[in-house]
Amino acid sequence: MQKYFLTILVLIGFIFQFSSCEVKYYTVLIKNESSKSVSYVYDGDSNTLSPGESKKYDEIKAYTQPPKDISVFGTMSVKMTSAGDIFTFIDIDEITLNVTNLLPFNVKLKADNYIDAGNGETEMEITTNANAKIYTTKPRFTTIPQQCAIEWKIKGNTMDVTIK
């Protein structure tokens, strides 16, 4: 009899514990402290913030993923930082890009959208030497034609690239 009574008490305890579970909600703030307008998707909501703007999201469920599909017009020179329930877009420090083409023909160089070749161009054509800005320390270079070999190294705030 005592076994049954103890079992019933344990079951009642579990019922009360699980019935008191509630979904926790948070307030999340997304700020754009960069110099560009930034588009993103957060909790199924697409939005664009101009420089200096912010957006507050009330009643966000716990474990909601951070903003995704982040994009800017032209060169991707913005990154996202987070501190608790605040996500902030900021400018990335630029790196000087020096490119040397050792091949006897022109080569187009791209690193996703991280190269700023000027006038909003994210691809540069190199005859022999060219300079630009790049906004990543881990570039994924691609070239046209594709069979070019690329060597690169970073020294301080400069990235030297050689195309062979």
C-alpha positions in Angstrom: 0.0 0.0 0.0 2.8 2.4 0.9 4.4 1.6 -2.5 1.3 2.7 -4.4 1.0 5.8 -2.2 4.6 6.8 -2.8 4.3 6.1 -6.6 1.1 8.4 -6.7 2.9 11.2 -4.9 5.9 11.0 -7.3 3.5 11.1 -10.3 1.6 14.1 -8.9 5.0 15.8 -8.4 5.9 15.2 -12.0 2.5 16.5 -13.2 2.9 19.7 -11.2 6.5 20.2 -12.4 5.7 19.8 -16.1 2.4 21.7 -16.0 4.2 24.7 -14.6 6.6 24.8 -17.7 6.2 27.9 -19.7 7.7 29.3 -22.8 10.2 32.1 -21.9 10.2 35.2 -24.1 12.9 37.8 -24.5 13.3 41.3 -25.9 16.0 41.5 -28.6 17.5 44.6 -30.0 19.2 44.8 -33.4 21.3 47.9 -34.1 23.1 49.2 -37.2 26.2 51.1 -36.2 27.9 50.6 -39.5 28.2 53.1 -42.4 25.9 51.0 -44.7 22.3 49.9 -44.8 22.1 46.3 -43.7 19.5 43.7 -44.7 18.9 40.6 -42.6 16.3 38.0 -41.6 15.5 37.5 -38.0 12.8 35.1 -36.6 11.2 34.9 -40.0 11.1 38.7 -40.4 13.1 40.4 -43.3 14.2 43.9 -42.5 16.7 46.6 -43.6 18.3 49.0 -41.2 19.9 52.3 -42.3 23.0 53.5 -40.6 22.2 54.5 -37.0 18.8 52.7 -37.0 17.7 49.9 -34.6 14.8 47.6 -34.3 13.4 46.0 -31.1 11.8 42.6 -31.2 9.5 41.8 -28.3 8.4 38.3 -27.3 11.2 36.4 -28.9 11.3 32.8 -27.8 14.4 31.4 -26.1 16.9 29.7 -28.4 15.8 31.8 -31.4 18.7 31.8 -33.9 20.6 35.1 -34.5 20.0 37.2 -37.6 20.9 35.5 -40.8 21.1 36.2 -44.6 23.0 39.4 -43.8 23.7 41.5 -46.9 24.8 45.0 -47.9 24.9 46.8 -51.2 28.3 46.3 -52.9 31.3 45.2 -50.8 30.6 43.2 -47.7 32.3 45.5 -45.2 30.0 44.9 -42.3 30.0 42.2 -39.5 27.7 41.4 -36.7 28.6 41.3 -33.0 26.4 40.2 -30.1 26.2 40.9 -26.4 23.4 39.1 -24.7 20.2 40.0 -26.4 21.7 42.8 -28.5 23.0 42.2 -32.0 25.0 45.1 -33.6 26.2 45.6 -37.1 29.6 47.4 -37.3 32.1 48.2 -40.1 35.0 45.8 -40.7 38.5 47.3 -40.7 39.8 47.5 -44.2 43.0 45.7 -45.3 45.1 47.1 -48.2 45.1 44.5 -51.0 48.2 44.5 -53.3 47.9 42.1 -56.2 50.7 41.0 -58.6 49.8 39.1 -61.8 52.8 37.1 -63.1 50.8 35.6 -66.0 51.1 37.0 -69.6 47.3 37.7 -69.7 44.8 39.7 -67.6 43.1 37.9 -64.7 39.9 38.7 -62.9 40.1 38.3 -59.1 37.2 37.9 -56.7 36.8 37.0 -53.0 33.1 36.6 -52.6 32.0 40.2 -52.0 34.9 41.2 -49.7 37.0 43.1 -52.3 36.3 46.8 -52.9 37.8 47.6 -56.3 36.2 51.0 -56.4 32.8 52.2 -57.8 31.0 49.4 -56.0 32.9 46.7 -57.9 33.7 43.5 -56.0 35.8 42.0 -58.7 39.1 43.4 -60.0 40.9 42.9 -63.3 44.7 42.7 -63.0 47.1 43.3 -65.9 50.3 43.3 -63.9 49.8 45.0 -60.5 46.6 46.4 -58.9 45.6 47.7 -55.5 42.2 47.6 -53.7 40.7 47.1 -50.3 39.6 43.8 -48.8 37.4 43.2 -45.7 38.3 39.6 -44.6 41.4 37.9 -43.3 40.2 34.6 -44.7 39.5 35.2 -48.4 38.2 32.5 -50.7 39.8 33.8 -53.9 38.5 32.8 -57.3 39.9 33.8 -60.7 38.8 33.9 -64.3 40.4 31.9 -65.9 40.0 29.3 -63.2 43.3 27.5 -63.6 45.4 30.3 -62.0 47.4 29.6 -58.8 47.0 32.1 -56.0 49.4 32.7 -53.1 48.6 35.2 -50.4 49.9 36.4 -47.1 48.9 39.1 -44.6 51.4 41.3 -42.9 49.9 43.8 -40.5 47.2 45.7 -42.4 48.3 44.6 -45.8 47.5 41.5 -47.9 49.9 40.6 -50.7 48.5 38.4 -53.4 50.5 36.8 -56.3 48.7 35.2 -59.2 50.8 32.6 -61.1 
